[in-house]
Amino acid sequence: MAEVVVYSTPLCAPCERLKQYLESKGVSFVAKDLLMDEEAAEKMEDLGIRSAPVLEVDGRCYSGSELTPEFLAQVLGIA
């Protein structure tokens, strides 16, 4: 199973939707709060990603318009 991390911020509706989607599909993930986790925030900054949520699957990060249900199903290998 892939290692899945969701980088999010508090009160972020798209972040909550992404986490709910993953939970509904039975995908286990680690959630990292970009306001509380300095290391996670620096990682996103280094990657040039300025918006949340960000989905990391086995070390590759996806964000923004990439995070469609179709794309998520493909990258996570779920139906």
N, C-alpha and C positions, 0 to 999 in steps of 0.2 A: 504494500500500500504506500502511496506517495506521502511524503511529509508535506503537510499543508499548513500555512500560516496566513492569518488574516491580520493585516495592519489596519487599524481603524482609529477614529477619534470619537469622543463622547458626543452624543446628540447628533450623530450623522445617520440620516435615514438610509442612504444607500449602503452604508456599512452594516446596519442592522438587517437590511434585506438580504445582503450577501450571506451573513451568518445564518439567518433563518433558512435560506435556500440550502446551504450546506448541511444544516441539521436535518432538514426535511428529506435530504437524499442519503442520510446516514454517513456523511463524510466527517470523520473526526479531524479537528483542526485546533491549532493553538491561536488564541487571539492576543495581539499585542497592541496596547494603547500608545499611540504615537505621542501623546502629551505626557505620559508617565514614564515611558521607556526610552531613555535618551539614546541608547544604542540602536534601537529600531528606527528612531527618528533620523539619526545620522546616516544609517544605511539607506533610507529612502532619499535623503538629501544627496548622498553620493551617487545615487542612480538617476538623479534629476527628476524624481517623482515628487510632485508638489500637491497631490490631492489624494484623498482617501475615498473608498477603501483600496487597498492593494492586496492582491492574492499572490502568495508565493507557493509554488508547487515544485518540489525537488530543486530548490535553488533558483528557479526562474520566476521573475515577477511580472504580473499582469495588472493593468489598471485602466481606469477610464472606460472608453467605449468598447474595450476588449471584453469586459465582464458581462457578456450576454449569457442567458441560460444555455444557448446552443454551444457557445464557446466553452463555457464551464463544463458542460457535459463531455465535450470532446477532450479537453485537457485533463479532466479528472477521470476519464474512462467510465462515466456513469450514464445511465439512460435517463 
